[in-house]
Amino acid sequence: MAKPVILAVDDDTEVLRAVERDLRRKYGRDYRVLSADRGEAALETVRQLRLRGDPVALFLVDQRMPGMSGVEFLEKARDLYDEARRVLLTAYADTQAAIHAINEVRLDHYLLKPWEPPEERLYPVLSDLLDEWWAHHPPSFEGIRVLGNRWSPRSHSLRDFLGSNQVPYQWLDVEGSDEGQLLLTQAGGAAVAKLPLVLFPDGTRLMAPDNVDVAERIGLKVRATKPFYDLVIIGGGPAGLAAAVYGASEGLSTVMVERSAPGGQAGTSSRIENYLGFPAGLSGADLARRAVAQAARFGVEILTPQEVSAVRVADPYRIVKLGDGTELSCHALLVATGVQWRRLPTPGMEALSGAGVYYGAARTEAVSCKNEEVFIIGGANSAGQAALYFAQFAKRVTLVVRGDSLERGMSHYLVEQVHSTPNVTVLLHTEVMRAEGAGHLERVTLRTQGEAERTLPASALFIMIGAVPRTEWLDGVVARDDRGYVLTGPDLTSGGQRPRGWKPDREPFLLETNVPGIFAAGDVRHASIKRVASGVGEGSIAISFIHQYLSEV
């Protein structure tokens, strides 16, 4: 943690200089000694320390100051640092004021001037108070703090972005947290409409930023360092990460473009227990973290958050246009964008999206769901993993399944765990008909086959009802099936005909699209197996075909 602060305040310059000298000589190694020559300036210093999250251990303040007395300052400072120890410097005539201050501001001690020699009259008192402060003071949070409203879609989006990128942060709900309200006031009383407010450890802040603003501020790379690469990978899920590791490790200059956070949907899984080589299982976030570190070790550039808006061919180059208007060219392009959750057109879902209704696991909401009623729509592995994760926090988790059994779409080990968790309820043959609430989700209406509709209280609803590819940016260039999945290899040559416009004197490689040099791997590919291991396998296999293609260029 940062060094705790000792703040000395006195309007007498000579006295203040002497106080600073004595404090630094004794405590300068373990504390930051700051000073101010008047109460108003000291209070502003305290406000800035609070916004940065710096700990304050002790105030040493003169009583007689113009504009604001020592007791008045301590009263205001107490609202910001109630746990800091408070010592008043007084003249003999101020003794009665100091005694009153013991009750008024919970004064810990008062010292009569002069305090010479400090070894006898100053240090013993302060050292005892500082030891007491350390014994009761928990380490302060030093990372990013996000102030917002739990039911704000923008606040949820930012928290999800930070969490998915494994950036440590502290969430403070301005409506449910005294700390959040205090910090918001100290930051200038920002209007709720301008939230979220992001506070950084150095004291700077961003008001209602988008994810790119935050990414740049915390050091994520959003722009490429070069205009040309051997290999551009679009998508940072298991397939994209595997391709990045294998491509870069085999000497290809590689950049990976990810629209949200490396890991993809797999990165949001609370527990993957059937991934080869991890008998105790691992979280999707941990798998993503390991893969990102491995890719970085081999020199892969990872751009996030960054999105691709279009692709074009200018032989021998494949050129992608990014969301910010810049372009990257390459010899080989791998599409590994995976899929996104299918939207549910049920009444109320769109209006409450991000305010109690969420697509995917949204693990950042778990702590907020403590002792609340949580509903999850879906019957596949992702829904089962989410149910088990949220059951650790929620009063009850209700898994809403349209089918007649969990076994149809969920792995056996997950089915057993779901059924054995006491606060998880499974409703088969059931659909959510409506989601309602004033500003945020408050209740859902369910219909179970053969029964009347019933409305139940709900704080959060997580939707995991299947996925669809997001491949519109490939229009007019790369062939896809009627659902938008990318066609590759044998799927392009049905009937013995090569793709229209195909020039090489060979068939398309197994993972190659109708455009030579553009490949696809993972969930975005037509007829792919939707498993983490298969995505990793396809990403690594793609590099072998890319090398063969590059030998032709």
N, C-alpha and C positions, 0 to 999 in steps of 0.2 A: 504494500500500500504506500501511497505518498506520505512524506513526512507530515505528522500532525503540526498544526500551526499554534504558536503562542503569539497572541496579539497584545501589544502594549499601546496604550492610548494616554497622552498627556499633552496639554497645550503649552507647557513650559519646555522650550527646546533643550535646555541644559539637562533638565530632569529626564526627558525622554531619551536623550543620548546616553545618559548614565544607565537608565533601565535597559536599553538595548545592549549596551556593553556587558553588563552583568549577566543578562539572559543568554547572550551568545557564548560567553565564556563557559558557562555551565551546561547549557542545553543545546548549543548550536549543532552538535554532531547528530542528535536524534530528532531535532525539531526545526521547523522553519520559524524564525523570529521575524514578525512583521510589526510595523508601527504606524501610527497615525497621530496627527497633532490636534485633532478635534473629533468630536463625537460623530458628526455627520459624515466625515471622510471615512472614519472607521466603520460606520454602518454600511457604506457602499462597498468597502473591501469585504465585509462579511457576506454581503449579498452575492458578490462575484465568487467568493469561495464556495458558497452554497450551490450556485449554478454549476460550478465545475465538479462538485462532489468531493471537495477537499475536506479532510477532517480538521476540526479545531478542538484543541485540548484545553486551552486556558485563555481567559481574558484577564489582563492586569491593567486596571483602568483608574485614572485619577478622578476623584469626586468633583473637584471644583474646576469646571471648564465652561467657557462662554457658549451660549446657544443650546447646549445639551449637557446636562450633568452626567457624572459617571453612572449613577443609579438609573437615570433615564436611558442611557445607552445600553446598559446591561438588560434592562427590561425589554428593549426592542431586539437585542441580540439573542435573548433567550428564546424568542419565537423561532429563530433560525437554527440555533445550536443549543437546545435545551440540555444536552448532555455535557457541554463544556463546563469546566470549573471556572468560578467567578471570584476574583479577588479585587478589592477596592483599596486604592492608595488614598490615605486621608491625612489631614492635619489634625492636631489635637482637638480643634474646635468642631471637627466633622464626626466625632465619635458617635454621637447620637444618631446622625443620619446613617452611619454604617450599621448600627444596631437595628434600626428600622428596616434596612435593606435586607437583612437576614430573612425577614418574613416576606418582604415585598418581591424580591427577585431571587430568593433562595441563595443569598450570598454565602459562599463557602468560607471566606476569611477576609479580614481587613488588616492592612499593614499601616502603621504610622510612619510618616516620613520624619527623618531620613531612615533608611533601612541598613545603614552601615553598622558593622561589616556584614556583607551579604552572606558570608559563610555561616553566620550565627542567626541573622534576623530575616533573611530572604529565602535562601536555598532550602533549608529544612521544611519550611511551610510549602513552598511550591513543589518540591520533590514528592512530598507526601500526597498532595493533591493530584499530581500527574500519575503517580502509581495507582491511585484510586481510579482515575479516569481510564487507564489501560485495563484495569481489572473488569470494568463494566462496559467498555466500548467495543462493539463488534467492528471488524474491519469494514471500511466504507467501500461501496461499489465504485470502481474506477473507470468503467467502460462507458459505452454509449447509453444514454437514457432517452427513452421515448415517452413523451407525454401525449396522451390522446384520450379518446372516448372508446370504450369497449365496443360500442355498436356502430362505430364509424367504419365504413368499407375502406376508406383510405388508410386509416390506422391499422386495420387488419392486414391490408396489402403490404404495408411497410414492415410490420412485424413478421409476416410470413416470408418476406424477402430476406430479412436479416437472419431469421431462424434457418431458412433453407440454405443460406450461404454460411451457416455456422459462425456468424458474427455475434460475440457476446453482447448482450444488451439488457437493460433493466426497463421493464414496462411499468408505467405509472398511470393508472386510470384517474383522470382529473375529477371524476365524479365519485369514485369510490375510495380514493387514497388521499389521506391528509398530506402526505409527502408530495403527491402530485399537485394538489391545490396550492401548496406553499411554493413549490418551484415555479408554477405558472404565474403566481403573483409576483415573485421576484424577477421573473423574466419580462415583466411589463404588462401582465394581465392580458395576454393574447386572447383574442376572441375564439370561442370554440370552433367557429367556421374556419379558422386558419390552422387548426390542428391537423395532423400531429406536429408537435414541436420536438425536434431532435437536438439534444444537448450533448456536446462532445467534451472529452476530458480537459481539453485546453481552454474551455470557456466559450468557444464559438458555438453557434446554433444555426439550424436551418428550420424555417417556418414552412409547413405544408410542402415538403419537397417531394419530387418524384423519385423513383428508385435509382435512376441514373445519377441524379444529384448526390444522393447518399453514397452510391457506389464509388463515385469519383472521390468523395471526401474521405472515405475509409480506405482507399488505396486499391480497390478492385480495378482491373483493367477493362476499359470499355472501348478502347480504340487500338487498332493493330499498329505495330511498329514498322511494318513493311507493306508495300503494295502488292507483293507477289509471294506466293508460297507453293511448295510442291503439292501440298495437300491442305484443303480447307474442309473442316468437318462442321456440319451444321447440326447442333444438338449435343447436349452433354449428359445424356443418360448412360446406362451401362454399355450400349453399343458404341456410342460416340467416345466415351472415355477409353474403352478397350482399344479402339482404332487409334486414338491419340497416343496411347502408351506404345503400342506396337509400331505405329508409323514413325514416331520420333526416335524410338530406340533403334530403328533400322536406318536412321540417317535422313529421313524426310523432314524438311522444314515444314512445321505443322502449326496450324492455328485452329482452335475450336471456338465456335460461336454459340453461346447459350442464352436463350431469351430470359431465363429466370435464375436458376441456380444449378450447378452441376449435380447430377444424381437423377434428374428426371423424376418420374412417378416413383421409381424404386427408392429414391432418396427420401421419400416421405414415409416409407414403411417403418413402423415402430419395431418390428422384429422379423428378420428373415431367418428361418430355422432350417431350411433345406438347401442352403447354398454350400456346395462342396468345399470341404476344407475347414469349415467352422462348426464343429460339433455342438458348441454351446449357442450357436446362432449369433447374429450381429444385426444392428439396426441399419436401415438404409442410409442414414446420415453418416454412420461410421464407415460403411462401404464406400460412399461417395468421397469422404474425407481421405481415405487411404488412396483411392484412385487418383484424386486430384494431386495429392502429394507426389505420387508416382509419375504422373504426367509432367508435372513441373520439374521433377528431377531430370527428365530427359529433354527439357527445353521447350515443351509445348506452350504456346501462348493461349491463354483462356480469356475470351472476351465475355464479360457478363456484367449487367444485363445488356444484351445486344440482340437485335432481331434482324433476320434477313427478309427483305421485301420482294426480291425478284432475282432471277438468274438468267443469264444469256450466254450464248456461245460465240466465240470469235477465235476460231481454230488458229493455233493449237491450245487456246486458253478457254477456261470456264470462268465466268465472272459473276460474282454475287454482289448485289446491291444491299447495303445495310439500311436499317431504319433511320439512321442519321444522315443518309444520303451519300456516304462514302462507299467506295467499291474495293473489293479484293479480287485479285485474279490468281488463278492457280492452273496447274496442269491436270489435277484430279480433284474431284469434289465428292464428298460422301454425305448423303442425306441420312441423318439419324435422329430426326426430330421427334420420334415416338408418337404418342397420342395424348389427347387431352380429354378430361371427363366430359361425357355427354350431358348437355343441359336438360333439365327437367321442366317441361312446359306447364307444370301444375300451377294453378292460381296462387299468387303470393310469393312464389319462389324468386322471381326476378326482382321484385320490389324489395325483398328482404335479403338479397344476396350481399354477403359481407357484413350483415347485421343480424347474425344468428343462423343464417342459411349459408352453408359453405360447400364447395365442391372439392372433394378429396379429403385427406385426413386432417389438414389444418391443425397440426399438433400444437401450434402456438396458442390455440384456444383452450388447451387441456386444463391448465391451472385455473382459468376463469370459470370452468365448468364444475368446480368443486361443489359437491353436495347438490347438484342440479340434475334435471331430467334431460338426458341426451338421446337423440334418435339418429340412427344410421340407416340409410336406404341402400341396400345392396346385399348380394349373397355370394360374392367371390372372395378370394383371399384378402384383397385390400380391405374389404369391409370387416372381415373377421379379425384381422390384425388391429384395425382401428377400434373395434369394439373392446378388445382385450386391453388396449392402451387406455382408452377413456374410462374404462371400468375402475382404474386405479384412482380416479379423481371424482367421477360423477356419483350421485346418489343411485341412479339406475341408468343403464344403457339399454335401449330397445332397438333390436335389429329387425328392420322391416324388409321382408323378403316376399317378392311377388310369386315365386315358385313354390313347389310343394315340399322341398327339402333343401338343407344346406349342402348335402353331399353332391348335388349336381354341379356346383361351381366352386366348392371350397375343398382344400386339401384335408385329408382325414385327420391329421394331427391338430389342425385348427378347429375343426368341428368338435373334437373332443374337448379342447380347451374352452371353447365358447360355451358348451353345454355344462361344463363343470364350474364355471364362474358364477357365483350366486347372484350378483347384481346385474347380470346380462339376461335379458328376456328376448326370445326369438318369436316373432310373429310371422307365420307362413301364410300364403295366400292373401297377403295384405298389401295395400297401396296407400300412399299418402294422397289425400284428395285436395287438401288446402293447407296453406301456412298463413298464419295471421298474427298481427301484433301492431302496436302503435310505435313506429320507429325502430322496432326490433322484434325478433321472433318471441311470441308469448305462448302460442298453442298450435297444435297440428290436429287435423281431422283425418282419421284413419277409416278405411273400409276393409273389413275382412270378409272373405267369401262366405256367404250364407248368414251374415250378421248385419245389424244396422250400423250406420256410421256412428263413430264416437269421437268426441273432441277431448284431447288431453293437454295438460300444460307442458310446455317445452321451452328450454332455454337455448338449445342448439340443435341443428339438424345438418348432418353431413351426408352428402349425396355421392354415391359411388355405383353408378348404374351402367357401367360400360364406358367405352372410350371411342373417340373418332380421331382420325389424323387431321393435322392442320397443314395442308399442302397446297393451299390456293396460290401461293407464290411460285409454284411450278407450272402454272397454267401456260399452255401453248408451247412448252419445252419438253417436259418429262411426262411420259405416259402413265396414267393411273387407272385404277378400276373405278366402278361406278360409286364406290364409297370414299374414294380419295386416296386409297392406299397405292403405293408406288409399285409398278410392275417391274420385275427384274428377270434376267436369265431365261429359263424355259418358258415362263409365262408370256414372254414377248414373241415366241416363235411357234405358237400353236398353228397347226396346219402346215408346218414346214416353211413358213414364210418369215423372212427376217423383217425387223421393223422398217417402216417407211423412212427413207433417207439414210439408212445404215450404210456406211462406207467401208469399214474394215473387212478384209477377206477372212472373216471368222464369225462364229456365232457370238452373241453377247455372253460375257462371263456370268457365272452363277448369280452374282450380286450386282451386276451392271444393268443400268437402265437402257432405254432406247437411244440415249445419247452416249456415245463412247466417252469414257472418262468420267461419267457421272454415275456413282454407285449409291446403293441404299442398303441399310442394315438395321435390324431391330424391329420394334413394333410398327414402324411406319411402312414396312415392306408388306406387300400382298402375301397372305397366307403364312405369315411368320408365326412362330410359337411364342406366346406372350409370357415369357419367363425371363428372369434376370440372367440366368446362365446361358440361355440361348442368345440373348442380346450381346453378352460378352463374347460368345463364340463367333457370332456373325461379324462383330466389329473387328475381331482379330483376323478372321478369314478374309475379310474385305481387303486388308493390307496386302495379302498375297496376290490378289487379282489386280490391285492398283500397281504393284511393282511390275506385273506383266504388261499392263497397259502403258506404263511409263517407258518401258523398253521399246515400245512402238513409236513413241512421240519423237 
